[in-house]
Amino acid sequence: MPRLRFNGLVGGIVVAMLLFIAIAGPWLAPYDPLKLDLMSRLKGPSPAHLLGADEFGRDVLSRLMYGARTSAWIAFSTVAFAIFFGVIVGVLAGFLRGWTDRILMTFNDALLAFPGLLLALGFMAVFGASRNGIIIALGLAYLPVVVRVVRGAVLSIREREFVEASRVMGNSEIITMARHVLPNCVAPITVLATTMFGWIILSESALSFLGLGVPPPAPSWGNMLATARPYISQSPHLIILPGLCISITLLGVNMLGDAIRDRLDPKMQS
């Protein structure tokens, strides 16, 4: 239990700070993230630029704050997209079974055979490099995981006595799924959504690093890493700071996800 509380506390603080910066970033940032200052280019931390300036003299702290806003928005929107459609498909496949289950899971397993990032790269080639394109591409890439988890939970829940009682009372399949099956899937969905939040931040950073994410000059942690590569020896802070932001965020999200999983797992509670 002490480990559970520690993970939940640290993870919650990191995620809360990320969300706070993402929301309040425009008011907290000392400069416009796109403002050029060629006299300060590649300079290290100073009173004028607390975390230094990049190759165009843009303030690194401001760009990191706006990058947090970009990552948090994309991750939240993608999780909502994947969870919404994944829950619908997973519940239908697990509850109705038969041909519905076979058809839906055939397509789902075909998508699940590809690694998530590779699948996202393929979708990005179709939708193009933009925020909406990233959300749709990553949402479709992680959708099969949600479907598989929800279907597994529904398969065990549909055999419970209260589901049979709902049918005996004359409730339709839709009412039974909405009132009795879906609420009992909240725990695994919550754990999965928390974990996916970290996966998507890492995937978005990887796509932006490869030039397929948020197009420059809009700041994101991934494209900040990409543009800093030629200056790694001259100004190492340009590549260290975005990398630290990604690492700390992933650590906090994973710790919070572990704490939520342990809290919702009856075996851990016992």
N, C-alpha and C positions, 0 to 999 in steps of 0.2 A: 504493500500500500504506500509506503513512503516514496518508492520509485514512481508509482502511478501519479501521486500528487506532484512530484517534482517535474515529471514529463509534461503533465497537464499545465502546470504553472508556467514553465519556461516556454513551451510551445504556444500557449495562449498569449503570453506577452509578445512574442515575436510576431505572431499573426495579427494581433491587435495593433502593433506598431506599423506593420505593413499596410493594413487597412486605413489607419489614421493618416499615414503619409500619402496614401493613394487618394484619400478624400480631401485632405487639407493641403496637399502639395502646392497647388497654385498660389496659396496665401503664404506658405512657409518658405518657398523657394526664394533665395535672395536675388536671382536674376531671371530674365527670360532665357529658357534653355536654348533658344535659337539665336540669341544675340551674339554677334561676332565682336571680338576684341583682339585684333591681330598683334597688339603690343604685349599681350599676356599669353600668347600661344606657347603651349608645352611647359608652362611654368608650374612649379610644385606648389604645395600648400602655402598660403600667405594670408595676411589679414584681409586682403581684397577678395581672394578666392580661397575659402577655407580648405577645400580639397583639391585645389589646383585648377588648371584650365587645360582644354584639349588642344588638338592641332589647329583649330580655328579660333582659339581664345575663348571658347564657350565655357561657362562655369560648370565644373564637373558635379558639384553638389546639386545644383538645380536640375541637371540632366538625370542624375540618379533618382531624384524625387519624382520627376515626371516619368522615368522608366519604371519605377514602382507602380505608378498609376496605370501605365500601359499593361504591365504584367498582371496586376490584380484584376483589371477589367477584363482582359482576355481570358484569364483563368476562371473567373466567376461566370462569365457568359458561356464559356465552353462547357463547364461543369453543368450549368443549368440546361444547356442544349442536350448534352449526352444523357443526363439523368431523366429529363422529361420524356424523350423519345425512347430511351432504353427501358424505362419502367413500363411504358405502354406495350412495347413489343414483348418484353420479358413476362409480364403478367398474362398477356394473351396466349403466349406460347406455353407457359407452365400450367395455366388453368384450363384452357380448352383442350390441350393435347391433340391427338389425332393428326389429321393432315395439316391443320393450322400450325401445330408445333413442328412438324417435319419440314414444311416449306420455309417457315421463318428461320428455323435453326440451320437449314442448309445455306441460306444466304449469310446468316450470321457467322457460321463456322468458316465460310469462304473468306470473309473479311478478317476473321480472327487468325487465319493462317499467316497473315502478313504482320511484321512488326509495326507497332503503332506509328513510329516516326517515319518509317518507309511509306506507310499508307498515307500519312499526312503529306509527305512530299509529292506523292502522286496526285492527291486532291489539290494541292497548291498549284500544280501545273495547270489545272483546269480553272480554278477560281482566281488565280493571280495573287500577287503579293499585296495584301491590304489587311486591315484589322478584321473586317468581316470575313474575308477569305480564310484567315487563320482560324477564326472561331468555327466556321463551318468545317474546315478541313480537319482540325483537331477533334471537333465534336463527332464527326463521322468515324475518325480513326479510333476513338476510345468508346464509341457506342457499343461494339460487340462485347466488350468486357462487362459493361453494365447489364446488357441483356442476359449474359451467361449467369451473372451473380443473382439477378432478380428471378430468373427462371428457376434456379436451384432452390431459392427460398420459397417460391410459390409451390413447387412440387412437394415440399414437406408440409406446407401450411394447408394445402387443399385437402389433405387427408384427415385433418383435425375434426373433432366432434362438432365444433361450433359452425363449421362450413356445412356439414351435413344437416345440422339443425336449421340453418338458413334456407337450404333447399327444401326441406320438409315444410317450412313455413310458407312456401310458395314464392319466395323471392327469386327474381330473375338472375341470370348469370352475371349481368352487369352490376346489379345492386350487391350481390354477394362479393364480387371482386372489389368493389369500391368501399364497402362498409366493413368487410371482415378479412379479406386477404391482404389488400394493399396496406392498411395500417400496421399489420404485423410484419411488414417488410421494411419498416422505417429504420430499424437498427442497422441491418447490413447496408442499406442505401446510404445512411449517414456516414458510416465508416468508409465506404467506398468513395463517397464524394470528397471527404477530407483528404484521402490519399491521392485522389485524382487531381486535386488542386495543386499539389506539389509536382506531380508528373507533368501537368500542362505548363506550369511555369518553366520547368526545365526544357520541355519540348519547344515552347515558344522562343526561348532563348537560343536553342539550337537552330531553329529555322531562321531567326533573325541573324544569327552568326553566319549562316550560309547564304544570306542575302535574299531569303524567301519569306522573311517575316515583315515586320513593320518597316515600310520604306523610309530611308533617311530623307531629310534631316530630323524627322521625329525621333525622339530618344527612346530606346529600349535597352535593357541590359545586354541583350545579345548583339545588337549592332554596335554598341559601344565597345564590346570586346573585339569585334571584327575590325573596326576602324583603328583600334589601338595597336594592332599587331605590328605595323611598321615602326612604331615608336617604343617598343617594349624595352629596349636598352637605354634610350634617352629619357623616357618618362614612364617608368614602370607603374606609377600610381594609376595610369589610365587603364591598365588591364587588371591590376590587383583589386581596385575598388569595386568594379562591377562583378568580378568573380566572387568577392566576399559577400556582396549583396545576395547573389544567387545561392551561395553555399549556406549562409545564415538562414535565409528564407526556407530553403528545403529542409534544413535541420529542424527549424521550428515547426513547420507543417508536419513533418514525420513524427516528431515527439508528440504533438497534439493528436495526430491520428492514432498513435499507439495508446495514448491515454483514453481516448474515446472508445477504441476497440476493447480495451481491457475493462472499461466501465460497463459497456453494454454486453460483454460476454458473461453469461451465467457461470461458466466454469471458473473464470477469474474471480468473480465475486465470492464464490464458495471457498 
